[in-house]
Amino acid sequence: MASVGGLSARAELPKTAVYEMVKASWENVDARKGPIPIPKRVSLDTVFLDPNAPLHPGAIRYYRGIDRNIPEAGLAQP
């Protein structure tokens, strides 16, 4: 069993704001990898192993911009 946190955003938030939050999160991921084991397993290689919610359009923009394949579950809009 694994547990990894994530960001969540209301659909009403501007795409640019969410894009910047996701970008900042990934650009600073190493700073969050202290002695706690869960953040050490977070990577762009594993980000979509178990998608459980659709991504905000701003997040989709970020992941497409860095050439990540987004699973259908991440693209489905509510």
Secondary structure by P-SEA (a helix, b strand, c coil): cbbbbbbbbcccccaaaaaaaaaaaaaaccccccccccccccccccccccccccccaaaaaaaaaacccccccccccc
